[in-house]
Amino acid sequence: MIRLRYLHHSFFELSCSDRKILIDPFFNIPKGIKINAKTKCPISEKTLKNVDIILISHEHFDHFDKDFIESVVGNKNCKIVAHDSLLNEIKAPLTCKQAIAPSKKIILDDISIEAFHVHHPNSFYPLGFKIESPDTTIVHMGDTFLMDSFNKIKADVLILPIGGQMTLDVVDAVRLVKTIEPDIAIPMHYNTFDFIKASPKEFKEKIEDSVVNSKAKNLKFGETIKL
């Protein structure tokens, strides 16, 4: 059984094949960054020490909680999967670092992780991730605008931003769902900050009113679904 838990912003926990995977962890805003978050992760960092794999889509602080990641690696031989440029910033044993790049696929036990290009101009090497277990394919889009290449993506579960400004807004997110046609579409990256206000209700309604067979699932922070 696969369990997917929405933790905060673009931060998800995936429990699959006795492995715990974290995607884009974000607990705290680093010192020196003058911006206030409107929301926070409902759980403590201490409850997520037993982690097997961490995926990082890009270098922005709201996807890359460096202090948390280094604390996890200090407690267990966790694999950090990210672009080389990010791995170089992390204080961790080389055995814990697993570089990945667009179109590259790695296999960790029976879980396949593939990275792909996304369009996020404010980032140097932004990635999306395709995570495949024997039964389910989950795609996490990271931060992105639309790209023509996305019509090649296949997913059972699609996790995508809807906040606009630096990513897809609701309208373009619905377009992407219509393009990929996942079984389940889960919105993320909205309402955490003032400049990414969006309505998950509007997203869900637009999906339901369309001809696509996908179902929108709006998760609260801390909520888990079984896949």
C-alpha positions as CSV (number, residue, x, y, z in Angstrom):
1,M,0.0,0.0,0.0
2,I,1.2,3.5,-0.8
3,R,0.4,6.5,1.5
4,L,0.8,10.1,0.4
5,R,0.8,12.8,3.0
6,Y,0.7,16.5,2.3
7,L,2.9,18.3,4.8
8,H,3.3,21.9,3.7
9,H,3.6,24.1,0.6
10,S,5.2,21.7,-1.9
11,F,6.3,19.3,0.8
12,F,5.0,15.7,0.6
13,E,5.8,12.4,2.4
14,L,5.4,9.2,0.4
15,S,5.4,5.9,2.2
16,C,6.0,3.1,-0.3
17,S,7.5,-0.4,-0.3
18,D,8.7,0.1,3.4
19,R,10.5,3.2,2.3
20,K,9.8,6.8,3.4
21,I,10.4,9.4,0.8
22,L,10.2,13.2,1.3
23,I,9.8,15.6,-1.5
24,D,10.8,19.3,-1.2
25,P,11.0,19.6,2.6
26,F,10.1,23.0,4.0
27,F,9.8,23.7,7.7
28,N,11.5,27.1,8.4
29,I,12.5,30.3,6.6
30,P,16.3,30.7,6.8
31,K,17.7,33.7,8.7
32,G,18.2,36.7,6.6
33,I,15.3,36.2,4.3
34,K,12.8,38.9,4.9
35,I,9.5,37.2,4.0
36,N,6.7,35.9,6.2
37,A,4.9,32.6,5.6
38,K,1.2,32.6,6.1
39,T,1.2,28.9,6.9
40,K,3.4,26.3,8.6
41,C,4.0,22.6,8.7
42,P,1.7,21.0,11.2
43,I,4.3,18.5,12.4
44,S,7.7,18.8,14.0
45,E,11.0,18.0,12.3
46,K,11.7,15.5,15.0
47,T,8.9,13.3,13.8
48,L,10.5,12.8,10.4
49,K,14.0,11.5,11.3
50,N,13.4,8.0,10.0
51,V,13.6,8.9,6.3
52,D,15.1,6.8,3.5
53,I,15.0,9.2,0.5
54,I,14.8,13.0,0.1
55,L,14.0,14.5,-3.3
56,I,14.8,18.2,-3.9
57,S,13.4,19.8,-7.0
58,H,15.5,23.1,-6.9
59,E,17.5,25.4,-4.7
60,H,14.8,27.8,-3.4
61,F,14.4,27.8,0.4
62,D,10.7,26.8,0.3
63,H,11.7,23.5,-1.4
64,F,15.1,23.0,0.1
65,D,15.3,23.1,3.9
66,K,19.0,22.6,4.2
67,D,19.2,22.5,8.0
68,F,16.5,19.8,8.2
69,I,18.0,17.7,5.5
70,E,21.4,17.8,7.2
71,S,19.9,16.8,10.5
72,V,18.1,13.8,8.9
73,V,21.3,12.6,7.2
74,G,23.1,12.9,10.5
75,N,20.7,10.4,12.0
76,K,20.5,7.8,9.2
77,N,22.1,6.8,6.0
78,C,19.5,8.6,4.0
79,K,19.8,9.1,0.2
80,I,19.5,12.7,-1.0
81,V,18.4,12.9,-4.6
82,A,19.0,16.3,-6.3
83,H,21.0,18.1,-9.0
84,D,24.8,18.2,-8.4
85,S,24.7,21.9,-7.7
86,L,22.5,21.3,-4.7
87,L,24.3,18.3,-3.4
88,N,27.5,20.4,-3.2
89,E,25.8,22.7,-0.7
90,I,24.8,19.9,1.7
91,K,27.1,18.7,4.5
92,A,26.7,14.9,4.2
93,P,28.7,11.8,3.4
94,L,29.2,11.2,-0.3
95,T,27.4,7.9,0.1
96,C,24.3,9.8,1.0
97,K,24.3,11.9,-2.1
98,Q,22.7,10.7,-5.4
99,A,23.0,13.1,-8.3
100,I,20.2,13.2,-10.8
101,A,19.5,15.3,-13.9
102,P,16.8,15.6,-16.5
103,S,16.0,12.3,-18.3
104,K,18.1,10.4,-15.8
105,K,16.5,7.5,-13.9
106,I,17.7,5.9,-10.8
107,I,16.4,2.7,-9.0
108,L,16.4,2.6,-5.2
109,D,15.2,-0.9,-4.2
110,D,12.0,-1.3,-6.3
111,I,11.3,2.4,-6.6
112,S,12.2,4.2,-9.8
113,I,12.9,7.9,-9.7
114,E,13.2,9.9,-12.9
115,A,13.9,13.7,-13.2
116,F,12.6,15.9,-16.0
117,H,12.9,19.5,-17.2
118,V,10.5,22.0,-15.8
119,H,10.2,25.8,-16.6
120,H,11.1,27.9,-13.6
121,P,13.2,30.8,-14.8
122,N,14.2,31.9,-11.3
123,S,16.0,28.6,-10.7
124,F,19.3,27.4,-12.1
125,Y,18.4,23.7,-12.5
126,P,14.7,23.2,-11.7
127,L,13.4,19.6,-11.9
128,G,10.2,17.6,-11.7
129,F,10.1,14.0,-10.4
130,K,8.4,10.9,-11.7
131,I,8.3,8.3,-8.9
132,E,7.2,4.8,-9.9
133,S,6.5,1.8,-7.7
134,P,5.2,-1.5,-9.1
135,D,1.6,-0.3,-8.8
136,T,1.5,3.5,-9.1
137,T,3.2,6.4,-10.9
138,I,3.4,9.7,-9.0
139,V,4.6,12.9,-10.6
140,H,5.6,16.0,-8.6
141,M,6.0,19.0,-10.8
142,G,8.2,21.2,-8.5
143,D,7.9,24.8,-9.5
144,T,7.0,25.3,-13.2
145,F,5.1,27.0,-15.9
146,L,3.6,25.1,-18.9
147,M,6.0,23.4,-21.3
148,D,5.1,21.5,-24.6
149,S,7.1,18.6,-23.4
150,F,4.7,17.9,-20.6
151,N,2.3,16.2,-23.0
152,K,4.7,13.2,-22.8
153,I,4.2,12.8,-19.1
154,K,2.1,9.9,-17.8
155,A,0.9,9.8,-14.2
156,D,-1.6,8.1,-12.0
157,V,-1.2,10.9,-9.4
158,L,-0.2,14.4,-10.5
159,I,1.0,16.9,-7.9
160,L,1.2,20.4,-9.3
161,P,1.4,24.1,-8.3
162,I,-1.6,26.4,-8.6
163,G,-0.4,29.7,-6.9
164,G,0.7,31.6,-10.0
165,Q,3.3,34.4,-10.0
166,M,6.3,32.1,-10.3
167,T,4.4,28.9,-11.2
168,L,1.2,27.7,-12.9
169,D,-1.9,29.5,-11.8
170,V,-5.3,27.7,-11.5
171,V,-6.1,28.1,-15.2
172,D,-2.8,26.7,-16.5
173,A,-2.8,24.0,-13.8
174,V,-6.2,22.8,-15.1
175,R,-4.7,22.8,-18.7
176,L,-1.9,20.6,-17.5
177,V,-4.3,18.2,-15.9
178,K,-6.3,18.0,-19.2
179,T,-3.0,17.3,-21.0
180,I,-1.7,14.5,-18.7
181,E,-5.1,13.1,-17.6
182,P,-4.0,11.6,-14.3
183,D,-6.4,9.6,-12.1
184,I,-5.9,12.1,-9.3
185,A,-4.7,15.7,-9.4
186,I,-3.4,17.3,-6.2
187,P,-2.8,21.1,-6.0
188,M,0.2,22.5,-4.0
189,H,2.3,25.7,-3.7
190,Y,-0.6,28.1,-2.9
191,N,-1.5,30.5,-0.1
192,T,1.7,29.9,1.8
193,F,2.7,33.5,1.0
194,D,0.7,36.5,0.1
195,F,1.9,36.6,-3.5
196,I,0.7,33.0,-4.3
197,K,-3.0,33.3,-3.4
198,A,-5.2,30.8,-5.2
199,S,-8.4,28.8,-4.6
200,P,-8.1,25.0,-4.5
201,K,-11.9,25.0,-4.6
202,E,-11.8,26.8,-8.0
203,F,-9.2,24.3,-9.2
204,K,-11.4,21.3,-8.2
205,E,-14.6,22.8,-9.7
206,K,-12.8,23.5,-13.0
207,I,-11.6,19.9,-13.1
208,E,-15.1,18.6,-12.3
209,D,-16.7,20.8,-15.0
210,S,-14.3,19.6,-17.7
211,V,-14.5,16.5,-19.9
212,V,-11.4,15.0,-18.3
213,N,-11.9,12.0,-16.1
214,S,-9.3,13.1,-13.6
215,K,-10.4,13.7,-10.0
216,A,-9.1,16.7,-8.1
217,K,-8.1,16.0,-4.5
218,N,-7.5,19.0,-2.2
219,L,-5.5,18.0,0.8
220,K,-5.1,19.8,4.1
221,F,-1.7,20.0,5.7
222,G,-1.1,16.7,7.5
223,E,-3.8,14.8,5.5
224,T,-2.9,11.4,4.1
225,I,-4.5,9.5,1.2
226,K,-4.0,5.8,0.3
227,L,-3.2,5.1,-3.3
